Amino acid sequence: MKRNNRPTELLFRKAGISEGMSVLELGSGPGEVTEVLAGIVGRTGRVVAVDRSEKMLAMAKERLQGAGVENVRFVCADLNGTADYLKDVELASFDVVAGRRVLMYLAKPEAVIEGLLPWIRPGGLVVFEEMDSTMCPGLVGSMPGHEQALVWLGQMLDGEGAQRAMGLLLPAVFAKAGLHFERIWAEAVIEGQGDQFPLGQMLGLLTPRLESTGIATAPEIEALIAQINAERDPSRVFVSAMRFCALGTKPQDA
Ligand SMILES: C[S@@+](CC[C@H](N)C(=O)[O-])C[C@H]1O[C@@H](n2cnc3c(N)ncnc32)[C@H](O)[C@@H]1O
């Protein structure tokens, strides 16, 4: 099962990330976004990808090796601390700081971004794709299985201390970090239309997290997946979240 990362690529290109740029990626996870970024900047660009999870970094390295990508360096570090992991990196050398679904997990995302300003060139871009699931679902009629799935996923994220409204908070985070806020745009995450993991598959992938947070047992999740599959109908739209992308720039005089 492979996620389609094309929407993220389009959002990043629209924000101005382009060939030859030097990118610092925060919270690279299994490397899907890293691969997108490496593809956009090409051989003349480079990506430094940071995550605190050794397991995620190992998956990402394998993924990028498999894709023959060579312009990426992975770093294991906790973003919540000071940016010591960049001590050997020249100041003002990044054109871009970017990431997807990572600021929502940071206690003080504005402080993390502010701490990275010395490594961003004046006028450099800060680009994040973050979700908001607090304004969803959006649907006509009733799809109780789908709706229940969103309740569980919301409870899971709340239990993990994630900020589910981060998409909407991006402008405020950027302003507090000392960036010049440029713009924000969004698109709906629509279930069952081929764009994302369908919700049932998402529940399957997240079963360990749903179980460990005490929200549902594996048999309950399986039963809900069956209900969701029964509800799926290509003529119906179910909006499970909004995907926001925001662009900020480092002021010339910062
Ligand atoms: C939801 S995943 C997103 C992964 C990837 N950006 C994507 O969209 O596919 C969040 C990632 O952020 C990482 N992360 C969360 N908090 C972090 C922190 N304080 N320091 C470094 N990485 C962190 C997690 O390890 C995880 O890999």
The ligand as an SDF file (V2000), in Angstrom:
LIG
                    3D

 27 29  0  0  0  0  0  0  0  0999 V2000
    3.1550   12.0870   11.6330 C   0  0  0  0  0  0  0  0  0  0  0  0
    4.8560   11.7720   11.3710 S   0  0  0  0  0  0  0  0  0  0  0  0
    5.0950   12.6360    9.8270 C   0  0  0  0  0  0  0  0  0  0  0  0
    6.2240   12.0830    9.0240 C   0  0  0  0  0  0  0  0  0  0  0  0
    6.4560   12.7580    7.6830 C   0  0  0  0  0  0  0  0  0  0  0  0
    6.7150   14.1620    7.8330 N   0  0  0  0  0  0  0  0  0  0  0  0
    5.2720   12.5350    6.7720 C   0  0  0  0  0  0  0  0  0  0  0  0
    4.4420   13.4300    6.6100 O   0  0  0  0  0  0  0  0  0  0  0  0
    5.1670   11.4270    6.2230 O   0  0  0  0  0  0  0  0  0  0  0  0
    5.6680   12.8470   12.5190 C   0  0  0  0  0  0  0  0  0  0  0  0
    7.1600   12.6330   12.5860 C   0  0  0  0  0  0  0  0  0  0  0  0
    7.7120   13.6650   13.4070 O   0  0  0  0  0  0  0  0  0  0  0  0
    8.6870   13.0910   14.2490 C   0  0  0  0  0  0  0  0  0  0  0  0
    8.7760   13.9220   15.4490 N   0  0  0  0  0  0  0  0  0  0  0  0
    7.7810   14.2330   16.3110 C   0  0  0  0  0  0  0  0  0  0  0  0
    8.2540   14.9880   17.3050 N   0  0  0  0  0  0  0  0  0  0  0  0
    9.5840   15.1560   17.0650 C   0  0  0  0  0  0  0  0  0  0  0  0
   10.6210   15.8430   17.7560 C   0  0  0  0  0  0  0  0  0  0  0  0
   10.4010   16.4790   18.9020 N   0  0  0  0  0  0  0  0  0  0  0  0
   11.8650   15.8190   17.2250 N   0  0  0  0  0  0  0  0  0  0  0  0
   12.1160   15.1590   16.0670 C   0  0  0  0  0  0  0  0  0  0  0  0
   11.1680   14.4860   15.3800 N   0  0  0  0  0  0  0  0  0  0  0  0
    9.9200   14.4880   15.8740 C   0  0  0  0  0  0  0  0  0  0  0  0
    8.1790   11.6960   14.5460 C   0  0  0  0  0  0  0  0  0  0  0  0
    9.2370   10.8210   14.9480 O   0  0  0  0  0  0  0  0  0  0  0  0
    7.5550   11.2970   13.2090 C   0  0  0  0  0  0  0  0  0  0  0  0
    8.4880   10.6510   12.3920 O   0  0  0  0  0  0  0  0  0  0  0  0
  1  2  1  0
  2  3  1  0
  2 10  1  0
  3  4  1  0
  4  5  1  0
  5  6  1  0
  5  7  1  0
  7  8  2  0
  7  9  1  0
 10 11  1  0
 11 12  1  0
 11 26  1  0
 12 13  1  0
 13 14  1  0
 13 24  1  0
 14 15  1  0
 14 23  1  0
 15 16  2  0
 16 17  1  0
 17 18  1  0
 17 23  2  0
 18 19  1  0
 18 20  2  0
 20 21  1  0
 21 22  2  0
 22 23  1  0
 24 25  1  0
 24 26  1  0
 26 27  1  0
M  CHG  2   2   1   9  -1
M  END
$$$$
